[in-house]
Structure formats: structure tokens, C-alpha cells
Amino acid sequence: MVYTLRQDKDFAPFLLDTAVWLKQTAAAPNRGLIDDVGEDALKKEVKVSNLNSALRYITQWVPHYLANDIEKQSTSIESVWSFIRKYYSFQQSEAQFMKLSSIKMEDNERPERLYQRILAHMQDNLLRKDGKLRHDGKAVPVDEDISPTVERLAVLRWLEAMDPELPSHVARVFAHDLQSMSLKDLQPQIVDALDSFLEEIRSKRVSCSRAFVPRGRGRGRSYPQRSFQKSSFTPSYDPRKKSPFCRVCKTAGRPASHSFASCDYISRAEKRDMIQSSRVETEYLDEADEVIPESDTQILDDE
């Protein structure tokens, strides 16, 4: 749009950085445009008409809500861009600048396009002398130009956006070149080898994941694989071979050196219920656990 306006000699003067005018009001119908020497009233009207025509041309490319602000409230071409930025919430601020960290690679997006998006974002957030942002507590004296360091940071963010491990991988591969070349200068070489770099990172990630097996109920944790061999060690104490005793008689204070399956104080139905309720599968047994000998179950079965 700016390029098209510049091609017309009547519109081009209003696109200069030094071009300013007043808001269109009854008190300033000519918008404060300064006449050249020898200009008559007709030329003055033509100049105002050219300005209004240029502004109306711009409004064709923006939402109609902005038409009145651009045509009547603007005072320079920069103020036109300010209205547009305000409408789309693109006003310059540190919050806007921090959106750089949220730029991600889109599906089927080419790496070069991703880099251009990152670079455009950084260019759009350079400090301006007429901006509201302050640096070191004061306004910058001139518009900031994109510096070599900004371009280097753009390449670094570009690598991170494609894969978080890519910067460290590039640092290893180009360790020697990085001693004398910047990331911006190495970018063409990185682009040529980008597919192989990403494939190496994925392969390494897959091989590392295979070295871990998921724990059954460990809240999603993974542990290294281990080879477990059956131990030949036999514990000296086996809780299943301890002498039986009657729990009921022991509680009542009677002699309890017999199993409760042969106890005369317990009915056969109660014995069977107690044995059935004691059949609990477990992998490990504590020494304090009372185990029902299999012989007791066999006694009742035989009965």
C-alpha cells in the first residue's frame, strides 16, 4: 500500500517521516498545511484534497471502524499506524515483545518461514524514539536499528522453536566454526543439514526411551531395565513352617498348642469360614503374620 502511494507524486510527500498535519476540525479546515511560496488558494485546496484522498485510500485496507480516526484524527503517517496497532492490540510494549517465547513451529511450516516470523517479530519490537517505552528510564533518542546481536538471537530462538535440543546439537557439530563465525553466518549451513540434525536428535531420544521401562503402578515413572536372577539364598526362617496354635484358645487363656482346625471349642462351620477368609494371596509375608497351615484346610476337606 505504501509502495503504491509513493508512485503518485501527489501522495508521496505525505509519506515522509517529516510530514505532519492537523486533525480535521472546523478551526483547521486546511489541516495546518504550510503553503509554498507563491501558492494560491486553489493549490492549497488541492494539497488538502490530496491528503484526504491518500488517507481514504488507506482506509480501504483496514476495518471500517478505523476510517473516521484515520481520515479525521490522524496527524502523520505514523499516527495512522498507531491507530491500526491499537485496534489489533499490536501496540509496542514489553508484553508484546515477550510473545517471542510463544512463537512455535506450525504444522507443515518451512524452517525459513519460521525464521522470518521470528525476525519480523523482533524487528517490530525495536525501540522507537516516539514510542512510549523507556530504556534506562528515558526515551531513546533515535529509532533502533536491527543489530547483529538481534539477528543472532533470532537464529537461536529459531533453533529452539524447532527442537529444544537443537541448539546444543548445533553447538557440538559446529564447535570449531562457532569460534570465528556467528550463528547468523552459519544459518545457511544449518538449513542444509537441518533434516539430518533433527533425525539424529529423534533417534537419540528413541534409543534413550528404550533404555527405560515403565513401572506398573509407579505414577508414570520409568526405571532402568535390570536383569534379575533367582537367588540361591534360602532364609533360615520360614513363617509357613512354624508350630501351629489355636488363636481362639490362646485368646481365652486355654492351652493353644493345637491348630484351630482341630479345636473342640469351634464348630466345623466356623472353622470353614475362618479358613476361607484367611486365603489371601500375597507376595511377601511378615514374621508377625499368622499363616493358616495347609494341613488345617486339608483336615476340614477330609471331614
PAMI-889567 format. One line per 8 residues: number of its first residue (from 0); their letters; for each residue x, y, z of N, C-alpha, C. Coordinates in steps of 0.05 Angstrom, whole numbers, padded with zeros to 5 digits, always signed. Example, Ala and Ser with C-alpha at 12.3 -4.5 7.8 and 13.67 -1.06 7.14 Angstrom:
BEGIN
0 = as = +00264,-00114,+00156,+00246,-00090,+00156,+00264,-00066,+00156  +00257,-00045,+00142,+00273,-00021,+00143,+00258,+00001,+00157
REM end
This chain:
BEGIN
0 = mvytlrqd = +00017,-00024,+00000,+00000,+00000,+00000,+00017,+00025,+00000  +00038,+00025,+00017,+00056,+00048,+00018,+00071,+00051,-00009  +00079,+00029,-00020,+00093,+00030,-00046,+00075,+00042,-00067  +00050,+00035,-00068,+00031,+00046,-00088,+00027,+00076,-00084  +00025,+00084,-00059,+00022,+00113,-00054,+00046,+00129,-00062  +00070,+00117,-00058,+00094,+00131,-00065,+00097,+00135,-00095  +00084,+00119,-00111,+00086,+00122,-00140,+00071,+00147,-00150  +00054,+00158,-00134,+00038,+00182,-00142,+00052,+00206,-00130
8 = kdfapfll = +00059,+00225,-00146,+00073,+00249,-00136,+00056,+00266,-00118  +00030,+00263,-00121,+00012,+00279,-00103,+00010,+00267,-00075  +00015,+00241,-00073,+00012,+00227,-00047,+00039,+00223,-00033  +00060,+00221,-00049,+00087,+00215,-00038,+00095,+00234,-00015  +00091,+00261,-00017,+00101,+00279,+00004,+00089,+00273,+00031  +00065,+00261,+00032,+00052,+00256,+00058,+00063,+00231,+00072  +00080,+00215,+00058,+00091,+00191,+00069,+00119,+00195,+00081  +00129,+00220,+00079,+00155,+00226,+00091,+00153,+00226,+00121
16 = dtavwlkq = +00175,+00219,+00134,+00175,+00220,+00163,+00171,+00247,+00175  +00178,+00268,+00159,+00175,+00295,+00169,+00148,+00307,+00163  +00131,+00293,+00148,+00105,+00304,+00141,+00086,+00302,+00164  +00074,+00325,+00171,+00054,+00326,+00193,+00031,+00344,+00184  +00009,+00341,+00197,-00015,+00357,+00192,-00032,+00358,+00217  -00053,+00374,+00217,-00070,+00376,+00240,-00095,+00359,+00236  -00109,+00354,+00258,-00134,+00340,+00257,-00154,+00357,+00241  -00173,+00344,+00228,-00192,+00359,+00212,-00215,+00369,+00230
24 = taaapnrg = -00215,+00395,+00235,-00235,+00407,+00251,-00245,+00433,+00238  -00266,+00445,+00249,-00276,+00470,+00238,-00256,+00492,+00241  -00239,+00491,+00262,-00219,+00512,+00266,-00195,+00508,+00248  -00191,+00484,+00237,-00168,+00479,+00220,-00177,+00464,+00195  -00193,+00477,+00178,-00203,+00463,+00154,-00181,+00455,+00134  -00158,+00470,+00135,-00136,+00464,+00117,-00115,+00445,+00130  -00121,+00437,+00155,-00104,+00418,+00170,-00076,+00427,+00174  -00073,+00454,+00173,-00047,+00466,+00180,-00025,+00462,+00160
32 = liddvged = -00032,+00455,+00135,-00012,+00451,+00115,+00000,+00478,+00107  +00026,+00478,+00106,+00041,+00503,+00101,+00042,+00507,+00070  +00036,+00532,+00061,+00037,+00537,+00033,+00065,+00543,+00024  +00071,+00534,+00000,+00097,+00541,-00012,+00095,+00570,-00022  +00118,+00582,-00026,+00119,+00609,-00036,+00104,+00612,-00063  +00086,+00630,-00064,+00072,+00635,-00089,+00048,+00617,-00093  +00041,+00601,-00073,+00018,+00584,-00076,-00007,+00600,-00073  -00027,+00594,-00088,-00053,+00607,-00085,-00072,+00589,-00070
40 = alkkevkv = -00096,+00599,-00066,-00116,+00584,-00051,-00124,+00558,-00065  -00123,+00558,-00091,-00130,+00534,-00106,-00110,+00511,-00100  -00085,+00518,-00101,-00064,+00498,-00096,-00066,+00488,-00067  -00074,+00506,-00049,-00078,+00498,-00021,-00100,+00478,-00019  -00122,+00482,-00032,-00144,+00464,-00032,-00136,+00437,-00045  -00121,+00438,-00066,-00112,+00414,-00079,-00094,+00397,-00060  -00077,+00411,-00045,-00059,+00397,-00026,-00076,+00383,-00005  -00096,+00396,+00006,-00113,+00384,+00026,-00129,+00361,+00014
48 = snlnsalr = -00138,+00365,-00010,-00153,+00344,-00024,-00136,+00319,-00028  -00110,+00323,-00035,-00092,+00301,-00040,-00087,+00285,-00014  -00084,+00300,+00008,-00081,+00287,+00034,-00105,+00270,+00041  -00129,+00282,+00038,-00153,+00267,+00045,-00156,+00242,+00027  -00149,+00245,+00002,-00150,+00222,-00017,-00131,+00200,-00008  -00107,+00207,+00000,-00087,+00187,+00009,-00097,+00172,+00034  -00109,+00188,+00052,-00120,+00175,+00076,-00143,+00157,+00070  -00161,+00166,+00052,-00183,+00149,+00044,-00174,+00123,+00031
56 = yitqwvph = -00153,+00125,+00016,-00142,+00101,+00003,-00132,+00081,+00024  -00120,+00091,+00045,-00110,+00073,+00066,-00134,+00059,+00080  -00156,+00074,+00084,-00179,+00063,+00098,-00192,+00040,+00083  -00186,+00037,+00057,-00197,+00014,+00042,-00185,-00013,+00051  -00163,-00012,+00065,-00149,-00036,+00073,-00151,-00042,+00103  -00167,-00027,+00117,-00170,-00031,+00146,-00199,-00034,+00153  -00206,-00044,+00177,-00234,-00046,+00185,-00247,-00018,+00184  -00273,-00018,+00177,-00287,+00008,+00173,-00289,+00023,+00199
64 = ylandiek = -00285,+00010,+00222,-00286,+00024,+00248,-00263,+00045,+00250  -00242,+00040,+00235,-00218,+00058,+00237,-00220,+00081,+00217  -00239,+00081,+00199,-00240,+00100,+00177,-00241,+00129,+00188  -00257,+00134,+00208,-00260,+00162,+00218,-00235,+00171,+00232  -00222,+00153,+00248,-00197,+00161,+00261,-00175,+00167,+00241  -00173,+00150,+00221,-00151,+00154,+00202,-00156,+00180,+00185  -00180,+00184,+00176,-00186,+00206,+00158,-00186,+00233,+00173  -00196,+00234,+00197,-00200,+00260,+00210,-00182,+00264,+00235
72 = qstsiesv = -00174,+00242,+00248,-00158,+00246,+00273,-00128,+00242,+00269  -00120,+00232,+00247,-00091,+00227,+00243,-00076,+00253,+00239  -00051,+00254,+00247,-00034,+00278,+00245,-00008,+00272,+00230  -00003,+00246,+00223,+00021,+00238,+00208,+00016,+00209,+00199  +00034,+00199,+00182,+00031,+00172,+00173,+00036,+00153,+00196  +00054,+00161,+00215,+00059,+00145,+00239,+00035,+00143,+00256  +00019,+00164,+00258,-00005,+00163,+00274,-00026,+00143,+00262  -00025,+00141,+00235,-00043,+00121,+00222,-00036,+00093,+00231
80 = wsfirkyy = -00009,+00087,+00232,-00001,+00061,+00240,-00008,+00056,+00270  -00008,+00078,+00286,-00015,+00075,+00314,-00044,+00068,+00318  -00062,+00079,+00302,-00090,+00072,+00303,-00094,+00042,+00296  -00079,+00033,+00276,-00082,+00005,+00267,-00071,-00014,+00289  -00048,-00007,+00300,-00036,-00023,+00321,-00054,-00024,+00346  -00066,-00002,+00353,-00084,-00002,+00376,-00108,-00019,+00371  -00119,-00019,+00347,-00143,-00035,+00341,-00137,-00065,+00343  -00113,-00073,+00334,-00106,-00102,+00334,-00090,-00110,+00359
88 = sfqqseaq = -00088,-00091,+00378,-00072,-00097,+00403,-00043,-00104,+00396  -00032,-00089,+00376,-00004,-00093,+00369,+00013,-00069,+00379  +00003,-00055,+00399,+00018,-00033,+00408,+00044,-00042,+00421  +00065,-00026,+00417,+00091,-00034,+00427,+00091,-00034,+00457  +00100,-00057,+00469,+00102,-00060,+00497,+00120,-00084,+00503  +00130,-00085,+00527,+00146,-00108,+00534,+00130,-00134,+00534  +00104,-00132,+00541,+00087,-00156,+00539,+00085,-00166,+00511  +00084,-00148,+00492,+00084,-00156,+00464,+00110,-00168,+00456
96 = fmklssik = +00132,-00156,+00465,+00158,-00167,+00459,+00162,-00195,+00470  +00152,-00200,+00494,+00155,-00226,+00507,+00140,-00249,+00493  +00122,-00242,+00475,+00109,-00262,+00459,+00128,-00277,+00441  +00152,-00268,+00439,+00173,-00282,+00423,+00176,-00310,+00433  +00174,-00314,+00459,+00178,-00341,+00470,+00155,-00360,+00463  +00132,-00350,+00455,+00109,-00367,+00448,+00108,-00374,+00418  +00127,-00364,+00402,+00127,-00370,+00374,+00136,-00399,+00370  +00119,-00415,+00359,+00125,-00444,+00355,+00124,-00450,+00325
104 = mednerpe = +00136,-00472,+00318,+00135,-00481,+00290,+00107,-00493,+00284  +00094,-00483,+00264,+00067,-00493,+00257,+00069,-00518,+00240  +00047,-00532,+00238,+00046,-00557,+00222,+00053,-00551,+00193  +00071,-00567,+00182,+00079,-00565,+00154,+00092,-00537,+00147  +00102,-00524,+00167,+00115,-00498,+00163,+00144,-00502,+00155  +00153,-00488,+00135,+00181,-00489,+00127,+00199,-00475,+00147  +00223,-00485,+00153,+00241,-00472,+00172,+00247,-00443,+00165  +00250,-00436,+00140,+00256,-00409,+00132,+00233,-00390,+00139
112 = rlyqrila = +00208,-00399,+00136,+00185,-00383,+00143,+00184,-00378,+00173  +00190,-00398,+00188,+00191,-00395,+00218,+00211,-00374,+00225  +00235,-00375,+00213,+00256,-00355,+00219,+00247,-00327,+00212  +00233,-00324,+00189,+00224,-00298,+00181,+00203,-00287,+00200  +00186,-00304,+00211,+00166,-00296,+00231,+00180,-00286,+00256  +00200,-00300,+00265,+00215,-00292,+00289,+00229,-00266,+00285  +00242,-00264,+00262,+00257,-00239,+00256,+00238,-00215,+00253  +00215,-00219,+00240,+00196,-00198,+00237,+00185,-00188,+00265
120 = hmqdnllr = +00181,-00208,+00283,+00172,-00200,+00310,+00193,-00183,+00324  +00218,-00190,+00321,+00239,-00174,+00335,+00242,-00147,+00322  +00240,-00146,+00295,+00241,-00120,+00282,+00218,-00102,+00290  +00195,-00114,+00293,+00171,-00099,+00300,+00172,-00088,+00329  +00190,-00099,+00345,+00191,-00091,+00373,+00217,-00075,+00379  +00230,-00065,+00359,+00253,-00048,+00363,+00243,-00022,+00376  +00260,-00010,+00393,+00252,+00015,+00406,+00251,+00038,+00386  +00231,+00055,+00390,+00228,+00078,+00373,+00229,+00103,+00389
128 = kdgklrhd = +00238,+00124,+00377,+00241,+00150,+00391,+00214,+00162,+00399  +00193,+00156,+00384,+00167,+00166,+00390,+00149,+00146,+00405  +00161,+00124,+00413,+00146,+00103,+00428,+00144,+00110,+00457  +00127,+00095,+00471,+00123,+00101,+00500,+00142,+00085,+00517  +00157,+00066,+00506,+00176,+00050,+00521,+00201,+00067,+00528  +00210,+00063,+00552,+00234,+00076,+00561,+00256,+00056,+00566  +00281,+00064,+00561,+00304,+00047,+00566,+00323,+00062,+00584  +00331,+00050,+00607,+00346,+00063,+00627,+00332,+00088,+00638
136 = gkavpvde = +00305,+00087,+00637,+00289,+00108,+00649,+00285,+00132,+00630  +00293,+00131,+00605,+00289,+00153,+00587,+00283,+00143,+00559  +00271,+00161,+00543,+00265,+00154,+00516,+00290,+00151,+00499  +00289,+00133,+00480,+00312,+00130,+00462,+00314,+00154,+00443  +00338,+00164,+00437,+00340,+00188,+00420,+00333,+00184,+00391  +00339,+00159,+00381,+00334,+00153,+00353,+00321,+00125,+00351  +00308,+00120,+00329,+00297,+00094,+00324,+00319,+00073,+00324  +00313,+00051,+00337,+00333,+00029,+00339,+00334,+00013,+00313
144 = disptver = +00358,+00007,+00304,+00362,-00010,+00281,+00367,-00038,+00290  +00361,-00057,+00273,+00366,-00085,+00280,+00396,-00089,+00280  +00407,-00100,+00301,+00435,-00104,+00304,+00444,-00133,+00298  +00470,-00138,+00295,+00479,-00165,+00291,+00471,-00183,+00314  +00471,-00173,+00339,+00464,-00189,+00362,+00434,-00197,+00360  +00417,-00179,+00351,+00389,-00185,+00348,+00385,-00208,+00328  +00400,-00207,+00306,+00399,-00228,+00286,+00409,-00254,+00297  +00430,-00253,+00313,+00440,-00278,+00326,+00419,-00290,+00345
152 = lavlrwle = +00406,-00272,+00360,+00385,-00282,+00378,+00361,-00293,+00363  +00355,-00282,+00340,+00333,-00292,+00324,+00340,-00321,+00314  +00365,-00326,+00306,+00372,-00352,+00297,+00371,-00372,+00321  +00380,-00363,+00344,+00380,-00381,+00368,+00351,-00388,+00375  +00333,-00368,+00375,+00305,-00374,+00381,+00293,-00392,+00360  +00301,-00389,+00335,+00292,-00405,+00313,+00300,-00434,+00318  +00324,-00440,+00327,+00332,-00467,+00333,+00316,-00478,+00356  +00312,-00463,+00377,+00296,-00472,+00400,+00267,-00478,+00392
160 = amdpelps = +00256,-00462,+00374,+00228,-00467,+00367,+00224,-00493,+00351  +00245,-00501,+00337,+00242,-00526,+00322,+00247,-00551,+00339  +00266,-00549,+00358,+00270,-00571,+00377,+00288,-00560,+00400  +00279,-00563,+00425,+00295,-00552,+00447,+00324,-00563,+00449  +00329,-00587,+00437,+00356,-00598,+00438,+00373,-00590,+00414  +00361,-00576,+00395,+00375,-00569,+00371,+00398,-00549,+00376  +00396,-00529,+00393,+00418,-00511,+00397,+00443,-00525,+00408  +00440,-00543,+00427,+00463,-00558,+00437,+00475,-00576,+00416
168 = hvarvfah = +00458,-00588,+00399,+00467,-00605,+00378,+00484,-00589,+00358  +00474,-00566,+00350,+00488,-00549,+00332,+00515,-00539,+00344  +00514,-00534,+00370,+00539,-00525,+00383,+00560,-00547,+00382  +00552,-00572,+00384,+00572,-00594,+00382,+00582,-00597,+00354  +00564,-00597,+00335,+00572,-00602,+00307,+00590,-00579,+00296  +00583,-00554,+00303,+00597,-00531,+00293,+00615,-00519,+00314  +00625,-00535,+00332,+00641,-00525,+00354,+00665,-00509,+00344  +00678,-00518,+00323,+00702,-00504,+00313,+00694,-00478,+00298
176 = dlqsmslk = +00673,-00480,+00281,+00664,-00456,+00266,+00654,-00434,+00284  +00641,-00442,+00306,+00630,-00422,+00324,+00651,-00405,+00339  +00676,-00413,+00336,+00697,-00397,+00348,+00703,-00372,+00332  +00695,-00371,+00307,+00701,-00348,+00290,+00677,-00339,+00273  +00655,-00353,+00274,+00631,-00345,+00258,+00607,-00342,+00277  +00589,-00324,+00269,+00564,-00321,+00284,+00543,-00341,+00275  +00523,-00344,+00292,+00500,-00361,+00284,+00487,-00352,+00259  +00485,-00326,+00255,+00473,-00315,+00231,+00488,-00324,+00206
184 = dlqpqivd = +00515,-00324,+00207,+00531,-00332,+00184,+00530,-00362,+00180  +00525,-00377,+00201,+00524,-00407,+00199,+00496,-00416,+00191  +00477,-00399,+00191,+00449,-00408,+00186,+00446,-00423,+00160  +00458,-00413,+00137,+00454,-00428,+00112,+00464,-00457,+00115  +00486,-00462,+00129,+00496,-00489,+00132,+00478,-00505,+00150  +00467,-00492,+00170,+00449,-00506,+00188,+00424,-00514,+00173  +00414,-00497,+00156,+00390,-00504,+00140,+00395,-00528,+00122  +00418,-00529,+00110,+00425,-00552,+00092,+00425,-00578,+00107
192 = aldsflee = +00434,-00578,+00132,+00437,-00603,+00147,+00415,-00606,+00168  +00394,-00589,+00166,+00373,-00589,+00187,+00359,-00615,+00189  +00351,-00628,+00167,+00337,-00653,+00168,+00352,-00675,+00182  +00378,-00676,+00176,+00395,-00697,+00189,+00399,-00691,+00218  +00401,-00666,+00226,+00404,-00659,+00254,+00379,-00667,+00270  +00355,-00661,+00259,+00331,-00668,+00273,+00327,-00698,+00275  +00335,-00712,+00254,+00333,-00742,+00254,+00352,-00754,+00275  +00376,-00743,+00277,+00395,-00753,+00297,+00384,-00748,+00326
200 = irskrvsc = +00371,-00725,+00330,+00360,-00720,+00356,+00337,-00739,+00362  +00320,-00744,+00343,+00297,-00762,+00347,+00308,-00790,+00352  +00328,-00799,+00337,+00338,-00826,+00341,+00350,-00829,+00369  +00365,-00809,+00377,+00376,-00810,+00404,+00355,-00810,+00425  +00334,-00795,+00421,+00312,-00794,+00440,+00298,-00822,+00442  +00294,-00835,+00419,+00281,-00861,+00419,+00298,-00882,+00432  +00325,-00881,+00427,+00343,-00901,+00439,+00344,-00897,+00469  +00342,-00872,+00479,+00341,-00868,+00507,+00316,-00878,+00520
208 = srafvprg = +00294,-00874,+00506,+00268,-00883,+00517,+00266,-00913,+00518  +00280,-00927,+00500,+00280,-00957,+00501,+00297,-00967,+00524  +00315,-00951,+00535,+00331,-00959,+00558,+00315,-00958,+00584  +00290,-00949,+00583,+00274,-00947,+00607,+00248,-00963,+00602  +00239,-00975,+00623,+00213,-00990,+00621,+00194,-00978,+00641  +00169,-00976,+00635,+00150,-00964,+00654,+00145,-00982,+00677  +00143,-00971,+00701,+00137,-00986,+00725,+00106,-00989,+00725  +00098,-01013,+00734,+00070,-01020,+00733,+00051,-00999,+00744
216 = rgrgrsyp = +00054,-00992,+00769,+00037,-00972,+00782,+00053,-00951,+00796  +00073,-00940,+00782,+00091,-00921,+00794,+00086,-00893,+00786  +00061,-00885,+00781,+00053,-00858,+00775,+00068,-00848,+00751  +00071,-00865,+00731,+00082,-00856,+00706,+00113,-00855,+00705  +00126,-00864,+00727,+00155,-00862,+00728,+00167,-00885,+00712  +00192,-00882,+00703,+00206,-00903,+00689,+00232,-00909,+00703  +00240,-00933,+00702,+00265,-00942,+00715,+00281,-00958,+00696  +00308,-00957,+00699,+00325,-00973,+00681,+00319,-01002,+00682
224 = qrsfqkss = +00323,-01016,+00659,+00320,-01045,+00659,+00342,-01058,+00675  +00335,-01079,+00690,+00355,-01094,+00705,+00350,-01124,+00701  +00371,-01138,+00701,+00369,-01167,+00698,+00368,-01180,+00726  +00345,-01191,+00732,+00342,-01204,+00758,+00347,-01234,+00756  +00364,-01244,+00773,+00369,-01273,+00774,+00359,-01285,+00800  +00349,-01309,+00798,+00338,-01322,+00821,+00361,-01327,+00842  +00356,-01318,+00865,+00377,-01321,+00886,+00376,-01349,+00897  +00400,-01359,+00904,+00403,-01386,+00916,+00401,-01384,+00946
232 = ftpsydpr = +00398,-01361,+00957,+00397,-01357,+00986,+00370,-01367,+00996  +00371,-01383,+01017,+00347,-01394,+01030,+00345,-01382,+01058  +00324,-01368,+01064,+00321,-01357,+01091,+00320,-01378,+01112  +00332,-01372,+01135,+00333,-01392,+01157,+00306,-01394,+01170  +00289,-01374,+01166,+00263,-01374,+01179,+00241,-01375,+01158  +00224,-01394,+01160,+00201,-01396,+01141,+00175,-01394,+01158  +00160,-01372,+01155,+00136,-01369,+01172,+00115,-01391,+01167  +00117,-01404,+01144,+00097,-01425,+01139,+00102,-01451,+01154
240 = kkspfcrv = +00127,-01454,+01166,+00134,-01478,+01179,+00134,-01475,+01210  +00123,-01454,+01220,+00123,-01451,+01249,+00101,-01468,+01261  +00104,-01474,+01287,+00085,-01492,+01300,+00058,-01480,+01301  +00038,-01497,+01295,+00010,-01486,+01295,+00001,-01480,+01323  -00018,-01463,+01326,-00031,-01457,+01351,-00059,-01448,+01346  -00076,-01450,+01365,-00104,-01442,+01363,-00107,-01413,+01373  -00114,-01396,+01356,-00117,-01368,+01362,-00140,-01364,+01382  -00161,-01379,+01380,-00184,-01375,+01397,-00178,-01384,+01426
248 = cktagrpa = -00165,-01407,+01429,-00158,-01417,+01455,-00137,-01399,+01468  -00118,-01389,+01452,-00098,-01371,+01463,-00110,-01346,+01474  -00130,-01335,+01460,-00144,-01311,+01469,-00160,-01316,+01495  -00171,-01341,+01496,-00187,-01348,+01520,-00170,-01356,+01544  -00145,-01360,+01540,-00127,-01368,+01562,-00126,-01398,+01566  -00135,-01413,+01546,-00134,-01442,+01547,-00108,-01452,+01533  -00101,-01477,+01537,-00078,-01489,+01523,-00083,-01486,+01493  -00063,-01476,+01478,-00067,-01470,+01449,-00045,-01482,+01432
256 = shsfascd = -00035,-01505,+01440,-00014,-01518,+01424,-00024,-01535,+01401  -00050,-01533,+01396,-00062,-01547,+01373,-00072,-01527,+01353  -00077,-01536,+01328,-00088,-01519,+01308,-00117,-01514,+01313  -00127,-01491,+01303,-00155,-01485,+01309,-00173,-01503,+01292  -00163,-01517,+01272,-00179,-01535,+01256,-00187,-01560,+01272  -00170,-01566,+01292,-00176,-01589,+01309,-00186,-01581,+01336  -00193,-01555,+01339,-00202,-01545,+01365,-00231,-01555,+01370  -00236,-01564,+01395,-00263,-01574,+01401,-00281,-01551,+01409
264 = yisraekr = -00271,-01528,+01413,-00288,-01505,+01421,-00300,-01490,+01397  -00292,-01497,+01373,-00301,-01483,+01349,-00316,-01503,+01332  -00340,-01494,+01322,-00356,-01511,+01305,-00343,-01514,+01278  -00351,-01535,+01264,-00339,-01540,+01237,-00346,-01518,+01218  -00370,-01507,+01220,-00378,-01485,+01202,-00360,-01460,+01206  -00355,-01454,+01232,-00338,-01431,+01238,-00310,-01436,+01229  -00300,-01460,+01231,-00273,-01466,+01222,-00271,-01462,+01192  -00291,-01472,+01177,-00290,-01469,+01148,-00291,-01439,+01140
272 = dmiqssrv = -00308,-01423,+01153,-00310,-01395,+01146,-00283,-01380,+01152  -00271,-01388,+01174,-00246,-01375,+01182,-00223,-01382,+01162  -00223,-01407,+01153,-00202,-01415,+01134,-00206,-01401,+01107  -00231,-01400,+01098,-00237,-01387,+01072,-00229,-01358,+01073  -00235,-01344,+01096,-00229,-01316,+01097,-00199,-01311,+01100  -00183,-01331,+01107,-00155,-01328,+01111,-00139,-01334,+01086  -00152,-01343,+01065,-00138,-01349,+01040,-00133,-01323,+01024  -00113,-01309,+01030,-00107,-01283,+01017,-00080,-01286,+01003
280 = eteyldea = -00080,-01281,+00977,-00055,-01283,+00962,-00038,-01259,+00968  -00013,-01264,+00973,+00007,-01243,+00979,+00034,-01252,+00969  +00051,-01233,+00964,+00077,-01239,+00953,+00097,-01243,+00975  +00094,-01227,+00996,+00113,-01228,+01018,+00097,-01230,+01044  +00109,-01243,+01063,+00096,-01247,+01089,+00114,-01236,+01111  +00102,-01221,+01130,+00117,-01211,+01153,+00118,-01233,+01174  +00138,-01232,+01191,+00141,-01252,+01211,+00118,-01251,+01231  +00105,-01228,+01234,+00083,-01226,+01253,+00057,-01236,+01242
288 = devipesd = +00056,-01242,+01216,+00031,-01252,+01204,+00025,-01280,+01213  +00000,-01285,+01218,-00008,-01312,+01225,-00017,-01326,+01200  -00004,-01349,+01194,-00009,-01363,+01169,-00025,-01389,+01176  -00045,-01394,+01160,-00061,-01418,+01164,-00047,-01441,+01150  -00038,-01461,+01165,-00025,-01484,+01152,-00043,-01498,+01133  -00031,-01507,+01111,-00047,-01522,+01091,-00059,-01547,+01102  -00046,-01558,+01123,-00055,-01583,+01134,-00082,-01579,+01147  -00087,-01555,+01159,-00113,-01549,+01171,-00135,-01550,+01151
296 = tqildde = -00130,-01538,+01128,-00150,-01538,+01107,-00156,-01566,+01097  -00135,-01582,+01096,-00139,-01610,+01087,-00155,-01626,+01107  -00152,-01620,+01133,-00167,-01634,+01153,-00197,-01630,+01149  -00205,-01604,+01144,-00233,-01598,+01140,-00243,-01610,+01114  -00226,-01609,+01094,-00235,-01621,+01068,-00240,-01651,+01071  -00222,-01664,+01087,-00225,-01693,+01091,-00251,-01698,+01106  -00257,-01680,+01125,-00282,-01684,+01141,-00307,-01681,+01122
REM end
